[in-house]
């Protein structure tokens, strides 16, 4: 079980949210079920009647994972948009816009 996936699962259970975040990370429902079962066996999640909640050790593990996975360097959590990078132009280059594309 990967720390990032476990962190997301414990956050979802803590906030009583949906599993769409895990699906966006590339997991399917079978993988999510295995992840939940593993978290229950590890004692991070307790099942009470019709809902699941974090146990005391689950809350501790969530706090530990938040500390480990917190990205402090902005270069790691802000990605450069590749298609927005403008190539360097020659200083003598004169830009002439296409007159048909102007909407004034």
Steps between C-alpha positions, in 0.01 A plus 500: 500500500651830390518789745339745257201273441466426871517871577223572249285216637540610861422861401187385317383298799578787737301751292228248407558576130472296182763283335522708182843628603634144507343429161669813363831360628453195276352247741196295408226390738667163558825667605309738725322206667834328561642825638206538739527137610873538565440819701236323710736206565777745595266659753488845340129478420224356714167386364200599710162373381451667159790747497876501538708736713862560585631331811746665736792340319343607168496863612863471609597339169315773307689771691829316440432464126399867471836595645690264269316586181477876553679673215678811616690580183272682255682352202371155595133592536470765229557352157604709206245510222693369203273639229515853643876538464586760236804437290767766504469741209767684314525867611446610140183295458184702426171334584216568259166355611272334251239761411229234451538382861455843662158563657492872578 
